[in-house]
Amino acid sequence: MLCNAQENEIGLEHALYYIAYATYLEFRGNYAKADAVYQQGINRLAAPVDRLKAKFAEFQQRMVRLQ
């Protein structure tokens, strides 16, 4: 569903899209792709970007703990 949304450029201006997609990828163990998704959303200034940045910071903290 998320890939379909991306292909059709649905919801790409919303932070929730990137948060949901990155969370799914993190759950699947694809940490590099999750990181890239957060960065893509921030670069696109998906709204609200502050929420997206906060979730990305939380993700980065979890990645540090995994090392």
Backbone as a ProteinNet text record, in pm:
[ID]
protein_1_A
[PRIMARY]
MLCNAQENEIGLEHALYYIAYATYLEFRGNYAKADAVYQQGINRLAAPVDRLKAKFAEFQQRMVRLQ
[TERTIARY]
81.8	0	86.9	192.2	277.9	353.5	395.2	464.6	370.2	246	144.3	121.8	117.4	99.8	217.2	337.7	455.9	455	422.7	418.8	320.5	209	106.4	119	228	256.7	140.5	84.4	-26.4	29.4	4.5	42.6	187.5	263.7	405.7	436.5	337.6	358.9	327.4	287	249	355.4	393.5	493.5	449.1	321	271	305.1	306.2	344.4	486.3	579.4	718.9	739.7	668.2	678.1	627.9	514.4	457.4	548.2	597.5	681.8	812.9	876	1002	982.1	871.3	842	826.8	757.1	741.6	878.3	962.1	1094.3	1180.4	1172.4	1248	1201.8	1073.7	1017.8	1068.6	1085.4	1133.8	1286.5	1353.5	1498.4	1575.4	1506.2	1571.3	1602.4	1702.8	1734.2	1788.7	1869	1925	1814.9	1720.7	1609.2	1520.1	1497.4	1416.8	1481.8	1612.4	1686.2	1667.6	1678.8	1663.9	1523.6	1422.9	1284.3	1264.8	1316	1306.1	1374	1493.9	1566.2	1492.4	1431.7	1355.9	1238.8	1167.5	1055.4	1098.9	1209.6	1261.6	1305.6	1372.2	1415.6	1297.6	1186.8	1066.4	982.3	1027.4	956.9	812.7	798.2	665.8	610.8	486.1	425.8	354.7	364.3	449.8	592.9	685	824.5	885.6	839.1	893.2	863.4	744.7	709.1	795.9	816.3	898.8	1042.9	1095.8	1231.3	1241.3	1137.9	1137.4	1136.6	1055.5	1050.4	1182.5	1244.5	1373.9	1479.6	1476.7	1570.4	1550.6	1424.9	1396.4	1451.9	1433.5	1487.2	1638.7	1704.5	1849.6	1897.9	1825.8	1860.8	1849	1743.9	1728.2	1842.3	1886.4	1994	2124.8	2149.2	2268.8	2266.1	2150.5	2138.6	2159.8	2133.5	2152	2298.5	2381.7	2523.1	2597.7
-118.7	0	126.1	128	246	264.5	155.6	166	217.9	173.9	220.6	370.3	416.2	558.9	638	584.1	652.9	657	545.4	540.6	641.8	662.1	754.9	893.3	913.5	1041.4	1088	993.5	1023.1	1039	1151.3	1173.5	1208	1232.7	1258.3	1390.8	1476	1603.7	1593.9	1475.6	1455.4	1376.4	1426.2	1359.3	1219.3	1200.1	1070.5	959.8	989.9	890.8	840.1	931.5	894.9	825	870.5	806.8	663.1	642.8	508.3	417.7	467.1	387.2	350.2	448.7	423.5	327.8	340.9	249.9	107.1	90.7	-41.6	-100	-19.2	-65.7	-101.3	-19.3	-48	-180.9	-202.3	-326.2	-446.5	-429.4	-537.1	-551	-462.3	-469.6	-398.5	-323.6	-250.7	-108.3	-98.1	28.1	133.4	92.9	189.1	253.1	173.2	226.7	315.1	275.8	358.7	495.4	496.2	621.4	707.2	645.1	717.1	774.6	701.7	749.3	872.6	867	985.8	1105.6	1084.8	1195.4	1249.7	1160.2	1203.7	1293.2	1253	1332.7	1468.9	1471.3	1598.2	1686.9	1629.5	1707.4	1764.2	1690	1738.1	1831.8	1854	1939.3	1891.2	1759.8	1701.6	1757.7	1797.6	1865.3	1768.3	1789.7	1888.3	1836.6	1913.2	1870.4	1856.6	1935.5	1923.4	1786.7	1735.7	1602	1495.8	1512.4	1418.5	1419.9	1537.3	1548.6	1484.2	1500.7	1440.2	1288	1233.4	1088	1034.6	1112.4	1073.2	1071	1169.3	1173.9	1052.4	1014.5	895.2	770.2	761.9	649.7	643.9	757.1	760.2	714.9	751.8	707.6	555.5	498.7	353.1	285.5	345.2	286.6	287.7	392.4	399	286.5	260.6	155.8	16.8	0.2	-129.8	-162.7	-61.2	-82.1	-143.5
0	0	0	82.2	86.7	-43.8	-104.1	-233.3	-340.6	-336.6	-431.1	-413.4	-289.7	-263.4	-319.9	-302.6	-354.2	-506.8	-569.1	-715.4	-772.1	-702.2	-748.8	-685.5	-611.4	-545.1	-457.9	-383	-292.3	-151.7	-89.6	48.9	72.5	-32.1	-15.2	52.8	66.6	134.6	283.8	329.5	469.6	545.2	660.9	744.1	783	804.6	848.6	748.8	621.4	519.9	547	566.4	586.9	720.5	822.8	954.4	946.7	883.1	871.7	788.5	678	589.7	660.4	723.7	793.4	911	981.2	1092.8	1042.3	932.9	871.7	835.1	770.9	729.8	850.7	954.4	1076.2	1136.8	1142.3	1195.6	1116.2	986.4	899.1	904.4	977.7	990.7	881.4	798.1	689.1	737	824	890.1	794	699.4	603.4	519.9	475	395.3	481	606.6	697	715.6	734.1	747.5	622.8	506.5	380.2	364.6	409.9	399.8	488.1	610.9	698.5	632.5	579.6	517.4	395.5	318.8	201.7	243.9	346.8	395.2	445.7	517.6	569.2	453.1	354.5	237.9	159.9	159.3	90	177	300.6	396.3	417.7	430.8	455.3	586.9	584.6	699.6	793.3	921.4	989.1	1000.5	946.8	939.3	1078.3	1176.1	1311.7	1371	1345.9	1395.5	1327.5	1199.2	1123.9	1176.3	1202.1	1256.2	1393.9	1476	1609.2	1600.8	1511.6	1494.1	1438.3	1350.7	1296.2	1406.4	1494.8	1607.3	1698.6	1722.9	1803.2	1734	1604.9	1526.5	1539.3	1526.2	1535.1	1672.8	1777	1912.7	1924.3	1864	1867.3	1791.2	1682.1	1604.2	1682.4	1760.3	1843.6	1946.3	2005.2	2105.6	2045.5	1917.1	1852.1	1826.7	1824.3	1792.3	1908.3
[MASK]
+++++++++++++++++++++++++++++++++++++++++++++++++++++++++++++++++++

